[in-house]
Amino acid sequence: MPRRLLPVLCGGLLLLLCLPALAAAAPVTVDLRIEGKAATLYEGKVTTDVRTIDAGDGSGPHKCDGTNNGANQTPGPTRGAAFAAAASGPRGFTFKGKWFSSFEDIGFDTIAGQSVAFDPPTNSFLVEYKNAAAASVGSCQDKIAAGDDVLYAYGTGSERLLKLTGPATVAPGAAATLRVSDAASGAPVAGASVNGATSAANGTLKLVLAGRGPRTFKALKPGAIRSNRVTVCATNGADGACGTTRCVTSGRDGLCGTRDLTAPVSRILRIPDGKRFARRRGPRRLRAHVDPDPSGLLVVKLRLTRHHRGRCSYFSGRTERFRRCLPIGGRRCVAKRGFYFGVGNEPDVDYLLPKRLPRGRYVLDVKAIDSADNADDVRRRGRNRVVFHVR
């Protein structure tokens, strides 16, 4: 082949072979946090590449690569891609929204069962931030880079963003000094609350950590968005807590290199076992709490089944409605694994159903899974399982 033809081929049919770097963007890892009205819905590192996003409105998956609405010329990972990757990951959550074809982007309505839609009386909505600055374009138009801080927070957009910092370890019984600051400016924030303590003018506060092991904290202040999570470990450096080598262990708690074989303990709140609700007074909020676990929570899941007039159904977290299932034993539903749906990895769960539950016999289960893959699978009536009726 004459050598003079090579440049022509590289500029045409063989472009992908000559310039493979242009074929795909490189994956990036960012810190993603989603703050709902009353709780943190997600917090952690997320790795994503170019991907699509499905708003759940029936319009199907859409591109979300930064070229949306002509925002960028080349595709790459976006805030929306990081959101979608987290939702479909091992600590996944459900979400629904609307796809706006006019500007090729998504608007969110619910995340993990909590409403994040625009609220006219308060002018609150899901505000989107990157590196502590409010985004000027949508989730699928804003490209991200490795190490970025991506935040979705329900508010008006005028709130201060809180940032919490502290030491990784502190001696058992000693005070840990934490600092609350403005995430955008770094200025100290006074009057913020952390586990009952209040920050001083210089933004600092002290907390005494009793016992041993990790403790997690967040800063709160009226008119501000709650802070990131900070974990401080109470350890003397040789007691087996938080990766140290010497400790006293039961052999099942994950300390001193042992494998954690103890499942987290979860319990359902506000719905007593055997409760009978009046017609049109069925519950709408599903609440639960998971006790502290040495391995940390991986995911909390709910399962809600209904039996009415010989028909059995289960609540789908993906579609947010009840779907038919097979009855057994006359009054029970087949408890398939797929009936569970994730609601995040926070110890306090507050899931809002689309509407109050209608008539029927219901069984509500909560299952917590820790990072060592221990699951709270033993169903205990009155603790992580309740049976109730709506007349």
N, C-alpha and C positions, 0 to 999 in steps of 0.2 A: 504494500500500500504506500503511495507517495506520502511523504511526511507532511506536505502542505495541507492535507485533508484533516489532520488531527485537530487543529484549533476549531475547525468547523463542526466536527462531531462533538467536541466538548461544549460547544456553544449551543448544540441542539439536542439530538437524541440521547447522547451519553452524559447529559448534564448531571444527573443524579449520581453517576459513577465518578465523575470528575470532582464534584463538589458535594460529598455526602453530608457535610456539616449543615447544609441548608435543608435537609430532608425533615429534620425534627428538632424541636427545642429540647434543651436539657432539663431534666426534672429539678425542682427546687424544694427545699424544706423551709417552712415558715412556722411561726407561732400563731395559732388560730384560737380566738376566744369569742364566744357568743354569750352575751349577757341579756337575759330576758327581763321581764318586768320584776320578778321576785327572786330569781335565782340564776346562777350560771348554768347554761345549757350545754356548753362544751368548752374545754380548755386543754390544749396540748399541741404538740408538734405534728405537722401534716406535711407529707411529701406528695407532690403532684406534678404532672406533666400537662401537656395540652389535652383537654378532654371536653366532653359535652355536659350539659346540665338539663334535667327534666323538671319543669316547674310543677308537674303533677296536675296540670289543668286540662289534660287531654290533647295538648298540641304536640306531644312527643319530645324527644331530646333535641337540643339546639346547640350550635357551636358556641363556645365560650372561651375564645382564644385570644382576645385582645384586639382582633381586627373588626369586632362588632361595631357597627355604625361608623366605620372608617376611623376608629380611634387610633389604630396603629397599622402600619403597612405589613408587618411580619407577625405571625402567630407566636404565642408563648403562653406559659402558665399565668392564670389570673386569680384574683380573689375568689371569683365564682367557682373556678376549678378546685381551689383549696377547700371551699365550702362543700362542694359535691363529693370530693374525695373523703372528707371527714364523715359525711353522712353515710357513705357506703362502706366505711371501714369497720374494724372490730368493735369500736365504741360508737357505732353509728346511731343515728336518730332520724326520725321522720320529719319531713317538711313539705309544705305546699305553698304555692304562690301563683303568679300570673306571668305569662310571657308576653312582653310588649314588642310586637314586630316593628313598630314605628321607630324604636331606637335599639332594637335587638338586644334586649336585656330583661332581667327578671326582677319582679317585685315580690317580696315574701309576705305571706299571710299567717302561717303558723310554723313553729319550730318546736319539735318534741312536745306537741300538744298544747303549747302556749301561743296565744295570739300575739302577733307582732305587726298586725295591720295598722294602718293609720287610724288614729283616734281623734276625731274632730274636736271634742271638748277640751282635750289637753294638748292638741297638736303634736302628739307623740307618734313615732314611727321607728322602724329599724334603721338607725343611722349607721353608715359604714365608714370605717376609718382604716388608714394605712399609716403605720409609724406615727400614731397619735395625731394625725391630721385628718379631718373629715374629707372623704373622697368627693371629687367633683364630677366623676363619671361612674357608671354602673359597674356591678360586679364582674361582668363579662367584657368590659372595656378596659379595665385597669390591670395591667400586667404587674407581676410580682417578681421579686428577686430573693435569693437565698438569705435567710435571716430576717426578713421583714416581719413586723408585727401586724397581724390582720385582726381587726376587731369589728364585730357586729354588736351594737348595743341599742336597746330600746330606750328612746328618749326624744327630746326635741332638737338635739344637736347643739344646744347652748350649754350643756353640762360640762363641767370639768372632768377630765379623765384622771382617775387616781392610779398611782403606781406605788406598789409596796415592795420594799427590799428588807433583807435581814440576813443574819448569819446562817450558814448551813448547819452548824452544830452549836450546842451550848451544854454545859455541865448539868446533870440532873439536879433540880432544886435551885439552879441559878436563874438569873433574869436574862432574857434575850432582848436586845435592843432592836426594835424595828423602826423603819422610817417611812412616812407617807409623803409623797411628793406629787406635783403636777406632772403627768406623763409627757406633756408637750414642752414645758419650760424647765422642768426640773426643780422648780421652786417648792419649798416646804409647804405642807398643808396642815394647818392646825384644826383641831376639833373633829378629826376623823376617828371613828370607832373601830377597834380591832379586838375582838373577843372580850368586850367589856371595858377595855382601856381606851383612853382618849389621847390623841397626839397633841403635843405641846406646840409652842410657836415655831420651834425649829423642825417640826414634823415627826419628832421621835416619841416613842413610848416604850415601856418595859413590861414584859410578861414573864412571870415565873412558870417554868415548865416542870410540873411534878411528874414523877415516874420517868420512864425511859421510852425511847422510840420517837418516830416522826409525829409532828403536829403540823397541821395546815391552817393558814390564816388568810383572811381577806380584809381589806379596809373598806369601810362604808361611811358615807356622809350624805345627808339630805342635799339634793340638788346636784349630786355628782354621780358618775358611773362607777360602780364598785370596781375594786382593783383586781389585778392579777392575783394568782394564788402563790403564796410563799410557804415552803416547807422547811421547818427547823427541827433537827433531831436532838433530843436530849440524850446524851451519851458521855461517858468518861473516856471514850476512845478505846476501851478494852472490855466492853461489857456485851458485845454481840449485837448491839443496836446499830442499825443503819450501816451494815457492812463491816463493823469492827470484828476482830478475830476471836476475842475471848468473851464468854458470856455464860450465863446459866440458861438452859433451854429445856423445854419439855420434849424436844425431839420432833415436834409436829408444828412448831410455830414459825419456821423459816429463819430463826436466829442461828448464828454460829455455823452457817453453811448447811443447816438442816433444811429439809424440804417442808414448805408450808402446806400442811394437809388439812387445815382447819377452814371450814367454809365461813363466809361472812354471815352475819345474822341480820335478817331484814324483818320488818313488821309493818303491817298496814295500819294507817291512822284514820280516825274520824268515821269509819264505817264498822260498827260493832258486828261481830259474828251473830247471825240469827236475826238481825234487825229487819223490821218490816216498815217500809216507807209507804206513806199514803200516795194515792194516785196523783200524778203531776208533781210529786215532791221527791221523785227519785234523784239520787245523787248525780252530779255532773263532774265534780272534781275527785280525782283519784289520788290519794296522798299516801306516802310511805316513807320510812326512814331506815337507813342501814347503819348499824353500829360500826365504829372505827375498826379497820382491818389492817394487820401489819403489812400485807402485800399491796394494799391500795386497791381501790375499786377499778375494775375493767369496764363493766357495764351493769346497769340495772334494767330489768325487763319486767313488763306487765303482761298478764293474760286475763281476759275478761270473756266469759262465756254466758250465754242466755238460753234458758229453756222456757218456752211458752206455747201452750196448746199443742203439745206433742212435737214441736219443732225446736231444733237446736241451732244455735248460731254462735259465732265468735266475732269479737271486735278486731278489725284489721287496722293496724297502725299505719299501713301504707295508704289505704283508701279512706281511713277514718270513718268507717261504717261497719255494720254487722253483716257477716256473710254466713250462708248456710253451712252446717256440718252434720255429721252423722250422730244420732242419739244412741246411747247404750244404757241398759239397765232402767229404762223408763224415764229417769229424771236427770241423767248425766250426759255430758257431751264427751265425745272422743277427744282426749287431751293430746293432740298432736303437738310436736315440738314447734311447728311453724306458727302456732297460735300466739306465741310470745312476740313482743315487739320492744325494741330498745327505747329507753327514754333518757339516755345520757349516763354519766358516771359520777354524778353528785350524790352524796348520802341522803339528801332530802329531795323527795320526788313530789311534784305537784302537777299532775297531768289534767288538762282541761278537755273534757269530751265535747263534741260539737253541740250536744243538747242534753237535757236531762234524760235519764234512762226511763224507757216506758215500762209497762207491766211485764212481769216475768220473774223467774227465779234465776239469780245470778251467782256465779262463783268467780271471785277475784283472787288471783295469785300474784305475788311479787317474787322475783328471783334475782338475787345479786350474785355476780361472778367477780372474783378478785383477780389480780394480775398473775396469780399462781394457778389459775384455772380451777379454783375451788368454787363450786356452785352451791347455793342454798336451795338444794333440790327437795329436801324433806318437807313435805307439806304439813304444817301445824295449824289446825283450826284455831282462829283467834289471834294468830301471830302473822304468818305470811300467807294465810288463806282465810278468807271470810266468805260465808254463804249468806245472802240476803235476798229479800223479796221486795218487789214494787207491786202494790195491789192494783 
